[in-house]
Amino acid sequence: MKSILLGATSVIAMGASVAQAAGDNFDWNGPYIGGNIGLAILDGRISGSEIFSSAAKGMSDSSVTIGGVAGWNFQHGDFVFGVEGSFNFLDLDDNIDLSGGKDTANIRADYDWFATVRGRAGALIDPSLLVYGTAGIAFMDSDLEVNVAGFSPVSSKKVLTGWTVGAGVEWAFSDSMTAKLEYLYADFGRHRGSAPGVFSTVQGKASPNLHVVQAGINWSFCTGVGC
């Protein structure tokens, strides 16, 4: 058993050494594409009101998120900066009931995807390890439905525009591929909707935020010889 463990340890150490050596030859300049998977957590606030009543609460939901990225890096010494675009699928929603007034209603918000266009800038801890920050514009589809008892639901669909910031670490494990771990926070402003009631118009409002933690693999078009 001892010999098996020693052998396995040697193989792992050798693999890590080979990966480190390959990563040391990684060229951070140039274009790349990749994929990622992670966890998206919905935050923010949802509310509803009519002439005689109102209700509000914090939004809360989570889902697996999966998507892709494309970008371009520029390296200057130990510093790397560039631009990146991403698109991710979601399965998030929340709702609130409105009662106690003349109209009873339910306000529901649903989100199926988000996308970003971001700048990235960071420093190389060693030739194969990048620590970076990122910020830019974020987009998310939003379906806000106001359902008043006795009436047909009224749905307001739009693409919300907001901002995002985050940070991550990226490791080059070959001369053309990297692995990354990243956190993003995104704020998408407000989405308002309304529907007619018996006595007044029922108003719905959602202000969604996202927390995203994701891991990914990127493939660089560069292969250690420059672009």
C-alpha positions as CSV (number, residue, x, y, z in Angstrom):
1,M,0.0,0.0,0.0
2,K,2.8,2.4,0.9
3,S,4.5,1.8,-2.5
4,I,1.1,2.5,-4.3
5,L,0.7,5.7,-2.4
6,L,4.3,6.8,-3.2
7,G,3.8,5.9,-6.8
8,A,0.5,7.9,-7.0
9,T,2.1,10.9,-5.3
10,S,5.0,10.7,-7.8
11,V,2.6,10.6,-10.8
12,I,0.6,13.6,-9.4
13,A,3.8,15.6,-8.7
14,M,5.2,14.8,-12.1
15,G,1.9,15.9,-13.8
16,A,1.8,19.1,-11.8
17,S,5.5,19.8,-12.7
18,V,4.8,19.2,-16.4
19,A,1.7,21.4,-16.3
20,Q,3.6,24.1,-14.5
21,A,6.4,24.0,-17.1
22,A,3.9,24.1,-20.0
23,G,2.1,27.0,-18.3
24,D,5.4,29.0,-17.9
25,N,5.5,29.1,-21.7
26,F,1.9,30.5,-22.0
27,D,1.5,33.6,-24.1
28,W,-1.2,35.9,-22.5
29,N,-1.4,38.0,-25.6
30,G,-4.2,37.5,-28.1
31,P,-7.8,36.2,-28.5
32,Y,-9.4,33.4,-26.5
33,I,-12.7,31.6,-26.1
34,G,-14.0,29.5,-23.3
35,G,-16.8,28.0,-21.3
36,N,-17.9,28.2,-17.7
37,I,-20.2,26.7,-15.1
38,G,-21.2,28.0,-11.7
39,L,-23.8,29.2,-9.2
40,A,-25.9,32.3,-9.7
41,I,-27.7,33.8,-6.6
42,L,-30.6,36.3,-7.1
43,D,-30.6,39.3,-4.7
44,G,-32.5,42.6,-4.7
45,R,-36.1,43.6,-3.9
46,I,-39.6,43.0,-5.3
47,S,-42.7,44.9,-4.4
48,G,-46.3,45.5,-5.3
49,S,-48.9,48.2,-4.5
50,E,-52.5,49.4,-5.2
51,I,-54.4,52.3,-3.8
52,F,-55.1,50.6,-0.4
53,S,-52.2,48.2,0.2
54,S,-48.6,47.5,-0.6
55,A,-46.0,44.7,0.1
56,A,-42.3,44.4,-0.4
57,K,-39.6,41.8,0.3
58,G,-36.0,40.9,-0.5
59,M,-35.6,38.6,-3.6
60,S,-34.0,35.2,-3.1
61,D,-33.3,32.3,-5.5
62,S,-30.4,30.4,-6.9
63,S,-29.6,28.3,-9.9
64,V,-26.8,26.6,-11.8
65,T,-25.5,28.9,-14.6
66,I,-23.6,27.8,-17.7
67,G,-22.3,29.9,-20.6
68,G,-19.4,31.0,-22.7
69,V,-16.9,33.8,-23.1
70,A,-14.7,35.4,-25.8
71,G,-12.1,38.0,-25.3
72,W,-8.7,39.5,-26.1
73,N,-5.7,39.9,-23.8
74,F,-2.7,42.3,-24.0
75,Q,0.4,41.7,-21.9
76,H,2.9,44.3,-20.9
77,G,5.6,42.9,-18.6
78,D,3.9,41.3,-15.6
79,F,0.6,43.1,-16.3
80,V,-2.3,41.7,-18.4
81,F,-5.3,43.7,-19.5
82,G,-8.0,43.2,-22.1
83,V,-11.7,43.0,-22.9
84,E,-14.1,40.1,-22.5
85,G,-17.8,39.3,-23.4
86,S,-19.8,36.6,-21.8
87,F,-23.3,35.0,-22.1
88,N,-24.8,32.8,-19.4
89,F,-28.1,30.9,-19.0
90,L,-30.1,31.2,-15.7
91,D,-33.2,29.8,-14.1
92,L,-34.1,32.4,-11.5
93,D,-37.5,33.8,-10.3
94,D,-39.3,35.2,-7.3
95,N,-42.7,36.6,-6.5
96,I,-44.8,38.4,-3.9
97,D,-48.5,38.4,-3.0
98,L,-50.5,41.6,-2.6
99,S,-53.6,41.4,-0.3
100,G,-55.4,43.3,2.3
101,G,-56.7,45.9,-0.1
102,K,-59.5,46.0,-2.7
103,D,-57.4,44.1,-5.2
104,T,-55.6,40.8,-4.6
105,A,-52.6,40.3,-6.9
106,N,-49.3,38.4,-7.4
107,I,-46.2,40.0,-8.9
108,R,-43.7,37.6,-10.3
109,A,-40.2,38.2,-11.8
110,D,-38.4,35.7,-14.0
111,Y,-34.8,35.7,-15.4
112,D,-33.4,33.3,-18.0
113,W,-30.0,34.7,-19.1
114,F,-27.5,37.5,-18.5
115,A,-24.6,38.8,-20.5
116,T,-21.6,41.1,-19.9
117,V,-19.1,43.2,-21.7
118,R,-16.2,43.9,-19.4
119,G,-12.6,45.2,-19.2
120,R,-10.1,43.0,-17.3
121,A,-6.8,44.0,-15.7
122,G,-4.5,42.1,-13.5
123,A,-1.0,41.1,-12.5
124,L,1.0,37.9,-13.0
125,I,2.1,36.2,-9.8
126,D,4.3,34.0,-11.9
127,P,4.3,33.4,-15.7
128,S,1.4,31.0,-15.4
129,L,-0.8,32.6,-12.7
130,L,-2.9,35.7,-13.2
131,V,-4.9,37.6,-10.5
132,Y,-7.3,40.1,-12.0
133,G,-10.2,42.5,-11.5
134,T,-13.0,43.1,-14.0
135,A,-15.8,45.7,-14.5
136,G,-18.2,46.7,-17.2
137,I,-21.8,46.6,-18.5
138,A,-24.3,43.8,-17.7
139,F,-27.5,42.8,-19.5
140,M,-30.3,40.5,-18.3
141,D,-33.6,39.4,-19.7
142,S,-36.6,40.2,-17.4
143,D,-40.2,39.1,-17.4
144,L,-42.3,40.9,-14.8
145,E,-45.8,39.6,-14.6
146,V,-48.6,41.3,-12.6
147,N,-51.5,38.9,-12.0
148,V,-54.6,40.6,-10.6
149,A,-57.4,38.3,-9.3
150,G,-60.3,38.3,-11.9
151,F,-58.2,39.7,-14.7
152,S,-55.8,38.2,-17.3
153,P,-52.1,38.4,-16.3
154,V,-50.1,41.4,-17.8
155,S,-46.5,40.6,-18.6
156,S,-43.8,43.2,-19.2
157,K,-40.7,41.8,-20.9
158,K,-37.5,43.7,-21.4
159,V,-33.7,43.5,-21.4
160,L,-32.3,45.2,-18.3
161,T,-29.0,47.1,-18.5
162,G,-26.8,47.6,-15.5
163,W,-23.2,47.3,-14.3
164,T,-21.0,44.6,-13.0
165,V,-17.7,44.2,-11.1
166,G,-15.7,41.2,-10.0
167,A,-12.4,39.5,-9.5
168,G,-10.8,36.2,-10.4
169,V,-7.7,34.1,-10.7
170,E,-6.6,32.3,-13.9
171,W,-4.0,29.6,-14.2
172,A,-2.3,28.5,-17.5
173,F,-1.9,24.8,-17.3
174,S,-0.7,24.3,-20.9
175,D,0.7,26.4,-23.7
176,S,-2.8,27.1,-25.0
177,M,-5.3,26.6,-22.1
178,T,-6.2,28.2,-18.8
179,A,-8.5,27.4,-15.9
180,K,-10.2,30.2,-13.9
181,L,-12.3,30.9,-10.8
182,E,-14.3,34.1,-10.9
183,Y,-16.8,36.1,-8.8
184,L,-19.1,38.7,-10.4
185,Y,-21.6,41.0,-8.9
186,A,-24.2,42.7,-11.1
187,D,-26.8,45.4,-10.5
188,F,-29.6,45.7,-13.1
189,G,-31.6,48.7,-11.8
190,R,-35.4,48.6,-11.8
191,H,-38.1,46.9,-13.8
192,R,-41.7,48.3,-13.4
193,G,-45.0,46.8,-14.6
194,S,-48.7,47.4,-14.0
195,A,-52.1,45.9,-14.6
196,P,-55.7,47.2,-14.2
197,G,-57.6,46.2,-11.0
198,V,-61.2,46.6,-9.9
199,F,-60.5,49.8,-8.0
200,S,-57.1,51.0,-9.1
201,T,-54.0,50.1,-11.1
202,V,-51.8,47.5,-9.5
203,Q,-48.1,48.3,-9.7
204,G,-45.2,45.8,-9.6
205,K,-41.5,46.6,-9.3
206,A,-38.4,44.4,-9.2
207,S,-34.8,45.5,-8.6
208,P,-32.7,42.4,-9.3
209,N,-29.0,41.9,-8.4
210,L,-26.8,38.9,-9.1
211,H,-24.0,37.2,-7.3
212,V,-22.2,34.7,-9.6
213,V,-19.3,32.3,-8.7
214,Q,-18.1,30.3,-11.7
215,A,-15.2,28.1,-12.9
216,G,-14.2,28.0,-16.5
217,I,-11.7,26.8,-19.1
218,N,-10.3,29.1,-21.8
219,W,-8.5,28.2,-25.0
220,S,-6.1,30.8,-26.3
221,F,-5.5,31.2,-30.1
222,C,-1.8,31.8,-29.1
223,T,0.4,28.8,-28.5
224,G,3.5,30.3,-26.9
225,V,4.9,31.9,-30.1
226,G,3.0,35.3,-30.0
227,C,0.1,36.6,-32.0
